[in-house]
């Protein structure tokens, strides 16, 4: 599915509605119930999305269905400066289903996706100032497995205020991966609620800030049921005068015994004018749980730099290779195999290294 400035423009499917139902929420039999079914207590910017979303779209994977190829949803932002766009996506994986979804929010003129089609590459026009407020709701029913990848490739003058909310049922698994590349100020809030016993979530993100960008990440790993597991790893680099902020909370509610939660944030600061903040938090209301959190913020490792330079690698090239290596491990964890190459190429290009 492709939307242009929030209006559904293209819909194509190789499978029937008995496997995956795609389209406008307004055309779906349960569309009204699906919208807001996960994000039940919206506030601030999700309320703006509720009010101004033109064509909310639905990806509804039927119970017990196995979808081999991912569903791709592309939200294209284009046009004159001063506009506001409110993409809205609802994904439901029925009980026992297995599927993957790739969601891309891209400025038609950004040129940030390495290897993207030519119609998504930069036109040379000056960046347009816009506001983009995407909201995505992910519902993973009991026993289902959902792999979800979001890629943000907006223009350098665009502000993004994004919200991703998910619920994971009993014995269900959500593997979520976010890539943040563009935007002037780009915020992504990720709320993951583990509501069924033995549910699991894997939350990953990779980001690269440059120029005067501000990249803002806020996460909630909300354990509401016993024996639930969450594993979060956000990794990024900031260069020039860019700034990143990570603020995360692990919450283990009363009754969620034997929960296991991990929260990790690693940041590379590549220039003196760049800055990264990391604020991990714990809120534990139950005994018999395992929770850990940690973060690192620092420059390129001087021992690694010295090792490369002592073998004849130029200083600038040495730093590029170190940054590319930093991102390689996280790029390999993209849960949709067909997207790993795109993510790897794009992160390597941001580091100034060609990717094989």
C-alpha positions as CSV (number, residue, x, y, z in Angstrom):
1,X,0.0,0.0,0.0
2,X,1.2,3.5,-0.8
3,X,-0.3,6.7,0.6
4,X,0.6,10.2,-0.7
5,X,0.2,12.9,1.9
6,X,-2.0,10.6,3.9
7,X,-4.3,9.6,1.0
8,X,-4.3,6.0,-0.1
9,X,-3.0,6.0,-3.7
10,X,-2.0,2.4,-4.5
11,X,-3.1,-1.0,-3.2
12,X,-1.8,-4.3,-4.6
13,X,-1.9,-7.8,-3.1
14,X,-0.8,-11.2,-4.3
15,X,-2.9,-13.0,-1.7
16,X,-6.6,-13.1,-0.9
17,X,-8.5,-11.4,1.9
18,X,-8.8,-14.9,3.5
19,X,-5.0,-14.5,4.2
20,X,-4.4,-10.8,4.5
21,X,-7.0,-8.0,4.3
22,X,-5.5,-4.6,3.2
23,X,-7.1,-1.3,2.6
24,X,-8.8,1.7,4.2
25,X,-10.0,1.3,7.8
26,X,-13.3,2.8,6.7
27,X,-13.8,-0.1,4.2
28,X,-12.9,-2.8,6.8
29,X,-15.8,-4.5,8.6
30,X,-14.0,-3.9,12.0
31,X,-12.2,-0.7,11.0
32,X,-13.9,1.4,13.7
33,X,-12.9,-1.0,16.4
34,X,-9.4,-1.5,15.1
35,X,-8.6,2.2,15.2
36,X,-7.7,2.9,18.8
37,X,-7.9,-0.7,19.8
38,X,-4.3,-0.6,20.9
39,X,-3.7,3.0,21.6
40,X,-6.7,3.2,24.0
41,X,-5.5,6.3,25.9
42,X,-4.3,8.7,23.2
43,X,-2.9,12.1,24.1
44,X,-1.3,15.1,22.5
45,X,-0.1,14.2,19.0
46,X,-2.0,10.9,18.6
47,X,-5.2,12.9,19.2
48,X,-4.1,15.2,16.4
49,X,-3.7,12.1,14.2
50,X,-7.2,10.9,15.3
51,X,-8.6,14.2,14.1
52,X,-6.7,14.8,10.9
53,X,-5.8,11.3,9.4
54,X,-7.4,11.1,6.0
55,X,-7.1,7.5,5.0
56,X,-6.1,5.3,8.0
57,X,-5.0,1.9,6.5
58,X,-5.3,-1.6,7.9
59,X,-3.2,-4.7,7.6
60,X,-5.3,-7.6,9.0
61,X,-3.6,-11.0,9.0
62,X,-6.1,-13.7,9.5
63,X,-5.8,-16.3,12.3
64,X,-3.3,-19.1,11.6
65,X,-2.2,-17.6,8.3
66,X,1.4,-17.7,7.3
67,X,2.5,-14.8,5.0
68,X,5.9,-15.6,3.5
69,X,6.6,-12.1,2.0
70,X,6.2,-8.9,4.0
71,X,3.4,-6.4,3.5
72,X,5.0,-3.1,2.6
73,X,3.3,0.2,3.5
74,X,4.9,3.4,2.1
75,X,3.8,6.8,3.2
76,X,5.1,9.4,0.8
77,X,5.3,13.0,1.9
78,X,5.6,15.6,-0.8
79,X,4.4,19.0,-2.0
80,X,4.8,22.6,-0.9
81,X,6.3,23.7,2.4
82,X,4.1,24.3,5.4
83,X,1.9,21.2,5.1
84,X,1.0,18.7,7.8
85,X,0.6,14.9,7.1
86,X,-1.0,12.4,9.5
87,X,-0.3,8.8,8.4
88,X,-2.2,6.1,10.3
89,X,-1.6,2.4,10.2
90,X,-3.2,-0.5,12.1
91,X,-1.7,-4.0,11.9
92,X,-3.5,-7.0,13.4
93,X,-1.9,-10.4,13.5
94,X,-4.6,-12.9,14.3
95,X,-4.1,-15.8,16.7
96,X,-1.4,-18.2,15.5
97,X,-0.5,-16.1,12.5
98,X,3.0,-15.4,11.2
99,X,3.7,-12.2,9.1
100,X,6.0,-9.3,8.4
101,X,5.2,-5.7,7.8
102,X,7.6,-3.0,6.5
103,X,6.4,0.6,7.0
104,X,8.3,3.5,5.3
105,X,7.7,7.2,5.9
106,X,9.7,9.0,3.2
107,X,10.1,12.5,1.8
108,X,10.0,12.2,-2.0
109,X,13.0,14.6,-2.1
110,X,15.1,13.3,0.8
111,X,17.3,10.8,-1.1
112,X,18.2,9.1,2.2
113,X,17.4,5.5,1.2
114,X,20.5,3.9,-0.4
115,X,19.5,1.9,-3.4
116,X,15.9,3.2,-3.4
117,X,14.0,3.7,-6.7
118,X,14.8,6.8,-8.5
119,X,11.4,8.3,-7.8
120,X,12.3,8.4,-4.1
121,X,15.7,10.1,-4.7
122,X,16.5,13.7,-4.1
123,X,15.4,16.2,-6.7
124,X,17.9,18.9,-5.8
125,X,15.1,21.2,-4.5
126,X,15.6,22.9,-1.2
127,X,14.0,21.0,1.7
128,X,10.4,21.9,2.5
129,X,9.3,22.5,6.1
130,X,6.5,20.1,7.1
131,X,5.0,18.4,10.1
132,X,4.5,14.6,9.9
133,X,2.6,12.8,12.7
134,X,2.5,9.1,12.1
135,X,0.7,6.7,14.4
136,X,1.0,2.9,14.1
137,X,-0.9,0.3,16.2
138,X,0.3,-3.3,16.3
139,X,-1.9,-6.0,17.8
140,X,-0.3,-9.4,18.1
141,X,-2.8,-12.0,19.2
142,X,-2.1,-15.2,21.2
143,X,0.4,-17.4,19.6
144,X,1.1,-15.0,16.7
145,X,4.5,-13.8,15.4
146,X,4.8,-10.4,13.9
147,X,8.0,-8.9,12.4
148,X,7.7,-5.1,12.0
149,X,10.2,-2.7,10.4
150,X,9.8,1.1,10.3
151,X,12.0,3.3,8.3
152,X,11.9,7.1,8.6
153,X,13.6,9.0,5.7
154,X,12.2,12.5,5.9
155,X,13.7,15.7,4.7
156,X,16.1,17.8,6.7
157,X,13.5,20.5,7.4
158,X,10.6,18.2,8.4
159,X,9.5,17.7,12.0
160,X,8.2,14.2,12.9
161,X,6.2,13.3,16.0
162,X,5.6,9.5,15.7
163,X,3.9,7.1,18.0
164,X,4.1,3.3,17.8
165,X,2.0,1.3,20.2
166,X,1.7,-2.5,20.5
167,X,0.0,-5.2,22.5
168,X,1.5,-8.8,22.6
169,X,-0.7,-11.7,23.7
170,X,0.0,-15.0,25.3
171,X,2.9,-16.9,23.8
172,X,3.0,-14.3,21.0
173,X,6.2,-12.5,19.7
174,X,6.7,-9.1,18.3
175,X,10.1,-8.3,16.7
176,X,10.1,-4.5,16.0
177,X,12.9,-2.6,14.3
178,X,13.1,1.2,13.7
179,X,15.5,3.1,11.4
180,X,15.7,6.8,11.9
181,X,17.6,8.8,9.2
182,X,16.1,12.2,8.5
183,X,14.1,15.0,10.0
184,X,15.0,18.3,11.6
185,X,13.4,17.2,14.9
186,X,12.3,13.5,14.8
187,X,10.6,11.9,17.7
188,X,9.6,8.3,18.0
189,X,7.7,7.0,21.0
190,X,7.5,3.2,21.3
191,X,5.1,1.7,23.8
192,X,5.1,-2.1,24.0
193,X,2.5,-3.8,26.3
194,X,3.0,-7.5,27.1
195,X,-0.6,-8.4,28.1
196,X,-0.5,-12.2,27.8
197,X,1.5,-14.8,29.7
198,X,4.8,-15.7,28.1
199,X,4.5,-13.0,25.5
200,X,7.8,-11.6,24.1
201,X,9.0,-8.5,22.4
202,X,12.3,-7.7,20.7
203,X,12.7,-3.9,20.2
204,X,15.6,-2.7,18.0
205,X,16.5,0.7,16.5
206,X,19.4,2.2,14.5
207,X,19.8,5.9,13.9
208,X,22.3,8.4,12.5
209,X,22.2,12.1,13.2
210,X,24.0,14.8,11.2
211,X,24.0,18.6,10.7
212,X,21.6,20.1,13.2
213,X,19.3,17.1,13.6
214,X,17.6,16.2,16.8
215,X,16.6,12.6,17.2
216,X,14.4,11.8,20.2
217,X,13.5,8.3,21.3
218,X,11.1,7.4,24.1
219,X,10.3,3.8,24.9
220,X,8.0,1.8,27.3
221,X,8.4,-1.9,28.0
222,X,5.2,-2.6,29.9
223,X,5.1,-6.0,31.5
224,X,1.5,-6.7,32.5
225,X,1.4,-10.6,32.6
226,X,3.6,-13.3,34.1
227,X,6.6,-14.8,32.4
228,X,6.8,-12.1,29.8
229,X,10.1,-11.1,28.1
230,X,11.3,-7.9,26.5
231,X,14.7,-7.2,25.0
232,X,15.5,-3.6,23.8
233,X,18.6,-2.5,22.0
234,X,18.9,1.0,20.4
235,X,22.2,2.0,18.7
236,X,23.1,5.2,17.0
237,X,25.7,7.8,16.1
238,X,25.6,11.6,16.0
239,X,27.9,13.8,14.0
240,X,28.4,17.5,13.2
241,X,26.1,19.4,15.6
242,X,23.3,16.8,15.9
243,X,21.8,15.7,19.2
244,X,20.1,12.4,20.2
245,X,18.1,11.6,23.3
246,X,17.0,8.2,24.5
247,X,14.6,7.9,27.4
248,X,13.3,4.4,28.3
249,X,11.2,2.8,31.0
250,X,10.9,-0.8,32.0
251,X,7.6,-1.2,33.9
252,X,6.8,-4.5,35.7
253,X,3.3,-4.4,37.0
254,X,2.0,-6.2,40.1
255,X,1.3,-9.8,39.1
256,X,3.8,-10.0,36.3
257,X,6.0,-12.5,38.1
258,X,9.1,-14.1,36.5
259,X,9.2,-11.3,33.9
260,X,12.6,-10.7,32.2
261,X,13.4,-7.3,30.7
262,X,16.6,-5.9,29.2
263,X,17.2,-2.3,28.0
264,X,20.4,-1.2,26.3
265,X,21.3,2.0,24.5
266,X,24.7,2.6,22.8
267,X,25.7,5.9,21.3
268,X,28.7,7.1,19.3
269,X,29.6,10.8,19.4
270,X,31.6,11.6,16.2
271,X,32.2,15.4,16.6
272,X,32.8,17.8,19.4
273,X,29.6,19.7,18.5
274,X,27.4,16.6,18.6
275,X,25.7,15.3,21.8
276,X,23.9,12.2,23.0
277,X,21.8,11.8,26.2
278,X,20.7,8.4,27.5
279,X,18.2,8.0,30.4
280,X,17.2,4.4,31.1
281,X,14.7,3.8,34.0
282,X,13.1,1.0,35.9
283,X,9.7,0.8,37.7
284,X,9.2,-2.6,39.3
285,X,6.1,-3.4,41.4
286,X,6.7,-7.2,41.7
287,X,9.2,-9.7,43.1
288,X,10.8,-12.6,41.4
289,X,11.7,-10.7,38.2
290,X,14.9,-10.1,36.2
291,X,15.5,-6.6,34.9
292,X,18.6,-4.8,33.6
293,X,19.4,-1.6,31.9
294,X,22.5,0.1,30.6
295,X,23.9,2.7,28.2
296,X,27.1,4.0,26.7
297,X,27.9,7.4,25.3
298,X,31.3,8.1,23.9
299,X,33.6,8.8,20.9
300,X,35.2,6.3,18.5
301,X,37.5,3.9,20.4
302,X,41.0,5.2,20.1
303,X,42.5,1.8,20.3
304,X,40.5,0.7,17.3
305,X,41.5,3.9,15.5
306,X,45.2,3.3,16.3
307,X,45.0,-0.3,15.1
308,X,43.7,0.7,11.7
309,X,46.0,3.8,11.3
310,X,49.1,1.7,12.3
311,X,48.3,-0.5,9.3
312,X,48.2,2.4,6.8
313,X,44.5,3.4,6.9
314,X,43.9,7.1,6.6
315,X,42.4,8.7,9.8
316,X,39.1,9.7,8.2
317,X,38.7,6.3,6.5
318,X,39.6,4.5,9.8
319,X,36.7,6.3,11.6
320,X,34.3,5.5,8.7
321,X,35.2,1.8,9.0
322,X,34.8,1.8,12.8
323,X,31.3,3.5,12.5
324,X,30.3,1.0,9.8
325,X,31.4,-1.9,12.1
326,X,29.4,-0.4,15.0
327,X,26.2,-0.5,12.8
328,X,26.9,-3.9,11.2
329,X,25.7,-5.9,14.2
330,X,22.5,-4.0,14.6
331,X,21.8,-4.0,10.8
332,X,22.0,-7.8,10.8
333,X,19.2,-8.0,13.4
334,X,16.5,-6.6,11.0
335,X,13.7,-9.2,11.5
336,X,12.5,-9.0,7.8
337,X,15.3,-10.6,5.8
338,X,14.5,-8.9,2.6
339,X,15.0,-5.5,4.2
340,X,18.4,-6.2,5.8
341,X,20.3,-5.2,2.6
342,X,18.5,-1.9,2.3
343,X,19.1,-1.1,6.0
344,X,22.8,-2.2,5.8
345,X,23.5,-0.1,2.7
346,X,21.8,2.9,4.0
347,X,23.6,2.9,7.4
348,X,26.9,2.2,5.6
349,X,26.3,5.1,3.2
350,X,25.6,7.4,6.2
351,X,28.9,6.3,7.6
352,X,30.6,7.0,4.3
353,X,31.4,3.4,3.5
354,X,30.2,1.4,0.5
355,X,28.3,-1.8,1.4
356,X,28.7,-5.0,-0.4
